């Protein structure tokens, strides 16, 4: 089964020592904020084990920051599951909420959302904490990456609403997936988790830009492989295996094998570029402090590649066999038991 597919990754991911403490606080916050509105939804959410994903991708965060990161981590996943293909007007509501999520980092702190629902209220609170102590440069970079992700998500929802979700070719899909996977701002959050910032000149270097893109491709394709059964069950064509199956008119097994090959190729290229990072630092004339921040920036990418992979192997979010309200919601065309876009 695709969730059992293994990749040979050359780096390990530590797990935060604050996992269990932060998990308890996070689950209470999720319920108190109305991000989960039913016991069935709560049980489904717990099966995803997003706190483990956050603890693996941000292993060096302090106890309080780990709670903030878990809280933020949950929002994109919960928002992603709000689309109901059986309600054509749902795409308009998702776009309205997404616009509010996009502009929140661009407003002064503490302003109440203009579009009010559990997701927007939670994000306004989380952003106040997530941006604390970070430079305007970092906040602007994060906001841009976050905005591109949400716009791509709206485009995905719009395609599905118009019955066009399965029409993208392989090249179009690969470029689109790089945006919908949401890795660039997730790596940015790695800086927040350790209280540092990658030097601007290093972040703007073509080598670092390409590494971040390849990390997004690797993680997006890995997620497509591990989530394939879930998305096939939902009738979701936004998956690399489904695109390969359709475009190349091959079997599901052959499509899965090609998806694995493409993922490995992205990872191999990433590793080749990572080995060239010291040369980039020499080229830019970075001092020791700047080089240390670049190294931590590279570690943030590694933590995301491996941490997300380790989590995806065991998360109930991608389980092939599901029962109960969550499975019924998926079969009905909905991703979520609870509606989080209404007040």
C-alpha positions in Angstrom: 0.0 0.0 0.0 1.3 3.5 -0.8 1.3 4.6 2.9 3.8 1.8 3.5 6.2 3.0 0.8 9.7 3.6 2.2 12.3 6.1 1.1 16.0 6.0 1.9 16.7 9.3 3.5 20.3 10.2 4.6 19.4 12.2 7.6 17.5 11.6 10.8 14.9 13.8 12.5 15.0 14.4 16.3 11.7 14.5 18.0 10.9 17.4 20.4 11.1 16.6 24.1 8.0 18.7 24.5 5.7 16.6 22.4 3.4 15.2 25.1 3.2 18.4 27.1 2.5 20.5 24.0 0.0 17.9 22.6 -2.3 18.2 25.6 -2.3 22.0 25.4 -2.8 21.9 21.7 -5.8 19.5 21.8 -7.5 21.7 24.4 -6.9 24.8 22.2 -8.3 23.0 19.1 -11.6 22.3 21.0 -11.8 25.7 22.7 -11.3 27.5 19.4 -14.2 25.6 17.8 -11.8 24.0 15.2 -13.3 20.7 16.2 -17.1 20.8 16.8 -18.0 17.1 17.4 -16.7 14.1 19.2 -16.4 12.3 15.9 -14.4 15.1 14.5 -12.2 15.2 17.5 -11.4 11.4 17.3 -10.7 11.8 13.6 -8.3 14.7 14.3 -6.5 12.9 17.0 -5.9 9.9 14.6 -4.0 12.3 12.3 -1.4 12.9 15.1 -0.4 16.3 13.8 1.4 17.1 17.1 3.9 14.4 16.2 4.4 16.0 12.7 5.1 19.3 14.4 7.4 17.8 16.9 9.4 16.1 14.1 9.6 19.1 11.8 10.3 21.7 14.5 12.3 19.5 17.0 14.3 22.4 18.6 11.3 24.6 19.5 10.8 25.5 23.2 7.8 24.2 25.1 5.6 27.3 24.5 6.7 27.7 20.9 5.9 24.1 20.2 2.3 24.7 21.2 2.1 27.7 18.9 3.6 25.7 16.1 1.2 22.8 16.7 -1.7 25.2 16.7 -0.6 26.8 13.4 0.2 23.4 11.9 -3.4 22.3 12.4 -5.0 25.2 10.5 -3.8 24.3 6.9 -4.8 20.7 7.4 -8.2 21.5 8.8 -8.9 24.2 6.1 -7.9 21.7 3.4 -10.6 19.4 4.5 -13.4 21.9 4.3 -14.3 21.5 0.6 -17.5 19.7 -0.2 -17.7 18.8 -3.9 -21.5 18.4 -3.6 -21.9 22.1 -2.8 -21.0 24.3 -5.8 -21.1 27.5 -3.7 -18.6 26.1 -1.3 -15.7 27.3 -3.5 -16.8 30.9 -3.1 -16.9 30.6 0.7 -13.5 29.0 0.7 -12.1 31.8 -1.4 -13.6 34.4 0.9 -12.0 32.7 4.0 -8.7 32.2 2.2 -8.5 35.9 1.4 -8.9 36.7 5.1 -6.2 34.2 6.0 -3.9 35.8 3.4 -4.2 39.4 4.6 -3.9 38.6 8.3 -0.1 38.8 8.3 -0.3 42.1 6.4 -2.4 43.9 9.0 -1.3 45.4 12.3 -1.3 42.9 15.1 -4.5 42.5 17.1 -7.0 43.4 14.5 -10.1 41.3 14.5 -10.7 39.4 11.2 -13.3 40.9 8.9 -14.5 37.4 7.9 -15.3 35.6 11.1 -15.3 31.9 11.5 -13.2 29.4 13.6 -10.3 29.2 11.1 -9.9 33.0 10.7 -10.1 33.7 14.5 -7.6 30.9 15.2 -5.2 32.2 12.6 -5.3 35.8 13.9 -4.3 34.5 17.3 -1.6 32.2 16.0 0.0 34.8 13.8 0.4 37.2 16.7 2.5 34.5 18.4 4.2 33.1 15.3 5.5 36.5 14.1 6.6 37.6 17.6 10.3 38.5 17.6 10.8 38.0 13.8 12.0 40.8 11.5 9.8 42.5 9.0 11.9 40.8 6.3 11.0 37.3 7.6 7.3 38.2 8.2 7.1 39.5 4.6 8.7 36.4 3.2 6.5 34.1 5.3 3.4 36.1 4.3 4.3 35.8 0.6 4.8 32.0 0.8 1.6 31.6 2.8 -0.4 33.6 0.3 0.9 31.6 -2.7 -0.1 28.4 -0.9 -3.6 29.7 -0.1 -4.2 31.0 -3.6 -3.1 27.7 -5.1 -5.5 25.9 -2.7 -8.4 28.1 -3.9 -7.4 27.3 -7.5 -7.5 23.6 -6.6 -10.9 23.9 -5.1 -12.2 25.9 -8.0 -11.0 23.3 -10.5 -12.8 20.6 -8.5 -16.0 22.6 -8.3 -16.0 23.0 -12.1 -15.2 19.3 -12.6 -11.7 20.0 -14.0 -9.6 18.6 -11.2 -8.3 15.7 -13.3 -7.3 17.7 -16.4 -3.8 19.0 -15.5 -1.0 17.5 -17.4 2.1 16.2 -15.6 4.2 19.3 -16.0 1.3 21.6 -15.0 0.5 19.3 -12.0 4.2 19.3 -10.8 4.3 23.1 -10.8 0.9 23.4 -9.2 1.8 20.8 -6.5 4.9 22.8 -5.5 2.5 25.6 -4.5 -0.3 23.5 -2.9 2.0 21.5 -0.7 2.8 24.6 1.4 6.4 23.8 2.2 8.1 27.2 1.6 6.4 28.9 4.5 6.6 25.8 6.6 10.4 25.9 6.2 10.3 29.6 7.1 8.6 28.6 10.3 11.7 26.5 11.1 13.5 29.8 11.6 10.9 31.0 14.0 11.1 27.7 15.9 14.8 28.3 16.8 14.8 32.1 16.9 17.2 32.7 13.9 16.9 34.0 10.3 18.8 32.8 7.3 20.9 35.8 5.9 19.0 37.6 3.2 21.7 37.2 0.6 21.8 33.4 1.1 18.0 33.1 1.0 18.0 34.9 -2.3 20.8 32.8 -3.9 19.6 30.5 -6.7 21.1 27.5 -5.0 19.0 28.0 -1.9 15.9 28.8 -4.0 16.3 25.6 -5.9 16.9 23.6 -2.8 13.6 24.9 -1.3 11.8 24.1 -4.5 13.2 20.6 -4.6 12.3 20.0 -1.0 8.7 21.1 -1.8 8.6 18.7 -4.8 10.1 15.8 -2.7 7.6 16.3 0.2 4.6 16.9 -2.1 5.3 13.8 -4.1 5.9 11.7 -1.0 2.6 13.0 0.4 0.9 12.0 -2.8 2.2 8.5 -2.6 1.3 8.1 1.1 -2.1 9.7 0.8 -3.1 8.0 -2.5 -5.7 5.6 -1.1 -7.4 8.4 0.9 -7.6 10.7 -2.1 -8.7 7.9 -4.4 -11.4 7.1 -1.9 -12.5 10.7 -2.0 -12.4 10.9 -5.8 -9.6 13.5 -5.5 -7.6 13.7 -8.7 -5.0 16.1 -7.2 -2.4 13.4 -6.8 0.8 12.5 -8.7 -0.2 8.8 -9.1 -3.6 9.7 -10.5 -2.1 12.1 -13.0 0.5 9.6 -14.2 -2.2 6.9 -14.4 -4.3 9.1 -16.6 -1.7 10.8 -18.7 0.4 7.7 -19.5 -2.5 5.3 -19.6 -0.7 2.9 -17.4 -1.7 0.7 -14.5 -2.0 2.0 -10.9 1.1 -0.1 -10.0 3.1 1.4 -12.8 2.0 4.9 -12.0 3.0 4.4 -8.3 6.4 3.1 -9.4 7.0 6.1 -11.6 5.9 8.5 -8.8 8.5 6.8 -6.6 11.2 7.3 -9.2 10.3 11.0 -9.7 10.3 11.6 -5.9 13.7 9.9 -5.6 15.1 12.0 -8.4 14.0 15.2 -6.7 15.6 14.1 -3.5 18.9 13.1 -5.2 19.1 16.5 -6.9 18.4 18.2 -3.5 21.2 16.3 -1.9 23.6 17.3 -4.7 22.8 20.9 -4.2 23.0 20.7 -0.4 26.7 19.6 -0.8 27.4 22.9 -2.5 26.1 25.1 0.3 29.6 25.7 1.8 30.7 26.9 -1.6 27.8 29.3 -1.7 28.8 30.7 1.6 32.3 31.3 0.3 30.9 33.0 -2.8 28.8 35.3 -0.6 31.7 36.0 1.8 29.6 35.1 4.9 31.1 35.3 8.3 30.9 32.5 10.9 27.6 33.7 12.4 26.0 33.9 9.0 27.3 30.5 8.0 25.8 29.0 11.2 22.4 30.5 10.3 22.7 29.1 6.8 23.4 25.6 8.4 20.4 25.9 10.6 18.3 26.9 7.5 19.5 23.7 5.8 18.6 21.7 8.9 15.1 23.2 8.8 14.7 21.8 5.3 16.1 18.4 6.4 13.7 18.3 9.4 10.8 18.9 7.0 11.8 16.3 4.5 12.4 13.5 7.0 10.0 14.6 9.8 7.0 14.8 7.4 8.0 11.4 5.9 8.2 9.7 9.3 4.9 11.1 10.4 3.1 10.2 7.1 4.0 6.5 7.5 1.9 6.3 10.7 -0.7 9.0 10.5 -4.3 8.0 10.6 -5.0 10.8 8.1 -3.7 8.6 5.3 -5.0 5.3 6.5 -6.5 3.2 3.7 -9.1 1.5 5.8 -11.4 3.9 7.7 -14.7 3.5 9.3 -17.2 5.8 11.1 -18.3 9.4 10.5 -15.0 10.5 8.9 -15.2 7.8 6.3 -18.8 8.6 5.6 -17.9 12.2 5.1 -15.2 11.4 2.6 -17.5 9.1 0.7 -20.1 11.8 0.5 -17.6 14.1 -1.1 -16.6 16.0 2.1 -13.2 16.0 3.6 -14.3 16.9 7.1 -16.9 15.9 9.7 -17.3 19.5 11.0 -18.0 22.7 9.1 -15.4 25.3 10.2 -16.3 28.0 7.7 -19.5 29.0 9.3 -19.8 31.1 12.5 
